[in-house]
Amino acid sequence: MKKKKVLVLVSKRPVSPDSMNWHGLTEWLNELLGENVIVDISALSDLVYVAGEVSTIYDPEKGYDIADFDLVVMRTVGKELECAIAVAHYLAAKNVRFTDSYTYTQGRGKLACSFACVANGLPVPQTVYAKPKLLLEAIQNSDLEYPLILKADQGKKGKDNYLITSKTELQKALANCAKREIEVIAQEFIPNDGDYRILVLDGKPAFALFRQSAGKTHLTNTSQGGTASKIAIESLDPELVTDAVHAAALEALEVAGVDVVVDKNTSKYYFLEVNRAPQIPTGAFANEKMTAYAQMIKGYLQKLPEEKTTIPKELSVIGSTQKIDFVDAGAVGVLAKIDTGADLSSVWASNIIETSDGLTFTLFGEGSPYFTGQPVTVKRGNYKRRLIVNSFGTKESRYVVRLRIRVQGRVISTSFTLADRSQKAYPILLGRKFLHRKFLVDVSKGDPLPGK
């Protein structure tokens, strides 16, 4: 029998070499789990993180990739949450089981954003991250070449962003950042004539800028002297725009500034970051950005009922099928069937596990094109079980959970039963409770199944 391998991750390596939370923990687990299981331990702060066309997270001292293990258990995260989020996205993409599921979420910095993009098929420049004591060697052991970009993981407005052309410059910049306790990442430099800022509002591309440097620096930020010109969304590559909207959805942002750079030699585009609070009343074209922002808010207000107890005067029209996004699970463009004969909505779910803490599952299954592997966790008390009569007239017990979905630009929280729909044409049914007071159904409309 092949031995199973388990990796325990803690936030930082303890000072004491005989710490129970290091040697004691692993030795004890090895004893309790038996000879068919091998347990090892590492620290999030000791790992090297590489994201891009070739991604890896590895322990440089022990020489293994964390995806080489059958199970990764994050025992403590502490201040290393951004690293833990990167680990979660990386392992989910590699189909490696891990705990805890809450780490599979949106991060605040560029490192976590890079791994989220890569895990969902969005291109990013080759990215290397490690703690200051490891970063120089990690860069030297990577495929990065000079010139390269060194920038603060949570930097804003172009601050602490360097174009590095030599090892001497790199050492100097790293020492400066370490002295100021600034976490930095190194990225491949993409040759360009400028970059794009796409303002995504409520799941739609609302505004786009092309930004260029002032010539004395590589920075295109207007706050760093760069210039910006407004461009039509329609003039951009439609696939780039679609991916920018997807990148915003991955970060669960209704308001996002997505930065994209296009390689002037290959025409390939790369996502630099997704900004949580992009400049709107400040910076270039503030009036146009504010107008778009106000339109988004007006749209929200128009969708609110005048009184909570009354039915809205105008209902949106929905077809017999409808593409929807799962706001908190990274699945976008999923085709759902509208079923006015069903009371509750239903979604294909797999890997359903109930513990003392709550319910964990993944949307769809590995054979589905919509499957991301991202675990969804619902706390105890926020879900229930219910007897459902299936399409064959048989009663079965199913979990009922509330999920947030985006439909026709609206974010709606609605109840779903979790079911095995692997043999059904549609992975989702949207029932009457979802439609009530929100939509009218026109069966002559709707998106066809792929290939139909």
N, C-alpha and C positions, 0 to 999 in steps of 0.2 A: 504494500500500500504506500502510495506517495504521501510523504509528510506534508501537512498543511503548514503554511508559514503565516505568522501573525506579527504585525509591527505595531508597537505602542508608541505614540507620539506625545511628548510633553512640550510645554511652551519653551522652557529653557533647561539646559543641563544643570543639575544641582551642583553647588560648590563642593559638598561632601562626597567623596568617591564611594562611600558605602551607604549612600542614601537609600532608604526603603522605597522611595518613589522612583528609584532608578534600578540598581542591581537587585534590591529586595523584591521589587514588584515583578520583574521579569523572571527571576529565579523561582519565585513562588508560583507564578503562572505556569512555568515550564513543568514544575513538579505536579501541579494540580491537573493540567491538561493531558499529561501522559506523553509517551514516547512518540506518538504519531503527529505531534504538534511541536513546532519550533517557534519560540517567541524571541523577538529582538526589540530593541528600543532605540529611539533617536529623538532629537529635539527639533522643533520647527525652526528655531534660530540657528541650527547647525546645518540646515539643508541649503542646497543651491537650486534655484528655480529658473528654468529656461522655457520660454513660450515662443511659438512661431511655427514655421513649417515643420520643424523638428522640435518636439517638446519633451521635457524630462524634468523630474524633480528627484534629486539624488543626494545621498549622504557622501560627501567627498572623503571622509575618513574611513568609512566602512565599505565604500565602493559599490553600493547597490542603489537601484532605482526603487522608489517606494511602490511603484506599480508591479514590482516583482513578487509582492506578497499577496496572499489570498484574502487577507482581511487587515484593514488598518483601523486602529482604535485611537482616537484622539482623546487622551485622558485629561490633559489640561491645555487650554488655549491661552488664557491670560491676555497679555498685551499683544500677542502674536495673531490676532484675529485675521488680519489681512493675509497672512501666510496660510492660515487654516482654510480660508475661503479659496485661495489658489489651489491648495491640496485637494479640496472637495471637488472642484471643477475638473481638475486633472484626473482624479481617480474615477469620477463618474464617466468621463470620456473613455477611460480605459476599461470600464466595466468591472472595477474592483470595489468590493463592498467596504464601506467605511462607516464609522460613527464619530461624532453625532451629526444627524441630518441637518441640524440648524445651520451648520457651517456652509451648506450649499445654498448660498444666498448672494446678495449683492454686496460688493465691497465698496470702500471709499476711495481707494487709490488705483493707480495705473496697473500695478501688478495683478490684482484680482480681476480687473477689467480685461486684461490681456488673456488670462486663462479662461474666463467666461466666453470671450469671443472665439478663441481657438476651439474650445469644446463644442461650439455651435457652428463651426465651419466658416467663421469670419476671419479674414486675413489680418495679421498684425505684424509689425517689424519683429525680427528675431530679438527677444528680450531676455536679459539675464539679471537675476536679483540674488543677492546674498547679504548677510550682515557685513559691515565694513571690514572686519578682519578676514573675511573669505572672498570678498567681491573681486579684488584685483586678480587673484589666482583663478577664480571662476571665469572671469572675462578672458584671461589668457588661455584657458582650457576650452573655450567655446569657439564657435565659428565666426565670431565678430571680428571685423577688421577695421582699421583706421581709414577714414574718420568714423567716429561713432558718437552717439548722443548719450550724455549722462544727465539725468534729471531727477528731481525730487519725486518720490512716489506719490505724494499728495500735494505737489506744487501747484500754484495757480498763477495765471497771467504771465507765464514765461519766466517766473523767478526760479533761481537755482537750476537753470537749464544750460548745459554746456556742450559746445561742439569740440570734441576731443580728437586731436590729430596725431598724438604720440603717447608713448608710455609715460614719459615725464609729465606731460599735461594731465594724464589720467591720475597718476600718483598724487599730484598737487591738488587736483579737484577732490579726490577721495579724502585726502587728509583734511581739507577745508570743511567738507560736509560732515565728516566724523567728529571734528572738533565742535561743530554746531549741532550735533546729534540729529542730522537730517538723513532719513532713509532714502536711498537713491536706487534707481534702476539704470542699467545700460541697455541701449537699443541700437540696432542696425540703423545707419544713416541712409535714408532713401533719397537719392538725387531728385530734386524737384525744382519747379519754378514758383512754388507757393503751395498752400494747402487750402482745404475747404472747411468751412464751418457750416454745418447743416443744422438748423433749428427745427427740432421735432416737437410738435405740440399736439398732445392728445392722440398720439399714434399716427400723425400725418406730417409729412415734410412741409413746413410752412414758409421757410425763408432760407436763403443760401448766400454765403459770402465767399469770395476768393481772396485770400490774404497773401501778401508778399512782404518779404523783409525789406528793410530800408537800405540794404546793401552792406552795411558794416557788421551785421550779425546774421546768424541763421534764423533768428526768431521772427515769426510772422505776426505775433500778438500786437494788436494796435496799442496796447498799454506799454509795449517795448519799442514803439516807433514804427511798427509795420503799417502798411497801407491795406485798405480793404475795398473791394468793389462788389456791388450787388450783382448776382447772376440769377438767371431764371432756372428754377428747378428742372424744367423740361430740357434744358441744355446739357444736363448731366447724364451720365450713363445710368439708365433705369435700374440696372442691377445694383449699382453703387447706392442709389437712393433707397432701394428696397432693403439692402443690407444695413444702411444707416438707421432706418426705422426699426429693424430687427435688433440692432445693437442697443437702442434706447429701451426697447421692450425687455431685453435681457436684464437691464438694470432696474426694471420696474419704475421707469421714469415717464411721467406724462409731459414733463418739460425737460428737454435735454439739448445740449449743444454737442453734436457729434463731430469730431475732428478727423478728417480723412486727408491723406496725402497720396498723390499719384506719382509713380516712378516715371520720370520723363524719358527714360530709355526703354522701358518695357511696357508702359501704359498700365501696369498692374496697380491696384489701389490697396492701401493699408489703413486700418483704423488705429489712430494714435491714442485717443481716449474718448470717453463719454462724460461730459461735464454735467454735474448735478444742478448747478445754479449758473447757467450761462448769462453773460451780460445782456440785459434787455433795455433798461432805461439809461444805460451808459454805453460807451464804446461807439463803434461805427454804426450808422443807420439806425440810431435809437428810435426815431419816429416810426420807421417801418416795422421795427421789431415790436414796439409797443402796440402798434395797430394789430399785428398778428396775434399778440398776446391777449389783447382785449377781445378779439374775435373768438378766441378759444374760450375765454371766460363767458362771453355772451352765449356761446353754444351750450355751455354747461347750464347756464341759467334758463335757457329756453327749454331744456329737457326736464327741468324741475316742475312738478305739478304746482298749480297755484295754491292748492291746499292739499295736505297729505291725505285727507279723507275723500277727495274727489278724483274722478277719473280724468286724466289729461284730455283736453279737447281734441288734440290731434295725435294720432298714434302713428308710429313709423311702420312702413310696409316691409315685410320680410317675405322671402320666397320659400319654396318648399325645401330648399337647402340653403345653408349660410356658412360662410367661412368665419371662424372665431379665433381669438387668441386667448390663451390662459395666462393672465397677467403675472401670476406668482410662480409659474412652473416652466417658463421658457419655451412653451410650445406655441407656435404661431401659424396662422393660415390653415387651421384644421377644419375640414369639411364636416358639418353637422346636418342631420336630417331633422326637419320640423315635424313633430308628431302631435297633432291636436287630440289624438285619442289617448295619449299618456298623461297622467297627472303630473308626475315628477320627471325631471330630466335624468338621463343616464349617461355614464361615461365609461369607456373601457379602462380598467385599472388592473395592475398586476403587482406582485410582490407585496400583498397586503399583510401587514403585521400589526397586531395590537399588543401593547405592553402596558405596564402600570402607569406609564406617563401619557400614553395616547395612542394615536393611530398613524402609521407610516405606510405609504404606498407610492407607486410610480404610475403616471398616466400612460396608457397604452401598453404595448408589449414590444419585445425586441424585434418582432417581425413587422412592426408598423413604421411607415416613413416619418411619423410624428414623434416617435419614441426618442426622448432625450436622456433617459436614465436618471433624471433629476428627482430625488425623493421629495415627496410632499408630506409634511407632518402636521397633524391636527391634534391639538391638546385635548386631554380627557375632559369631557363635559361639553365639547364643541361639536360632537357628532353623536349619532344614535344608530340603532339597528331597527329595521322595519321589515315586515313581511310584504313582499311584492309578488304580484301575480305576473309571471313572465308571458311571453308571446305564445307559449304552449299551454297556458292555463294552469301551470304548476306554481304553487306558492314556494318562494324561497326567501331566506333571510339575507338582507343586504345592509351594508353600511350606508348611511346617508350623511353627506358632508356638504358644507357650503364652500364654493370656489368663486373667485373673481374672474370673469371673462370680459373680453372686449368685443363688442358686437356693433358694427356700423359706427365705430368711433366712440361708443358709449361703454363705460366700465360698469358692469352689473354683477352684484353678488347674488348667486342663486344656488339652490340645493340640487345635488346630483346623487343618484345611487351609484355605487361602485359595482361594476359587473364585468364578466368576461365576454367581450364583444369581438373576440378575435376572429370569429367566423361570420361576422356581420359585415355588410357592405359599408356601413357608416359606423365609425368608432364612437359617435355621440348622437344621442337623441335629445332634442329640446322640447319639453312638454308644456302643458297649459300653464302651470304656475310660473314658468319663465316668461311666457307670452303675456300673462294677465296685466292689463293696464299699460303695456309697453308697445306691443306690436299687433298689426293686422297681417294676416297671412294671405298672400296672393300666390296660388299654386302654379301659376304660369311663369313665375320667376324663380331664379335660383341657379347656383353653379352646378354643372354636371360633375359626376365622378370622373377622376382622371382616366383618360383613355376612352371615355364615352363620346 
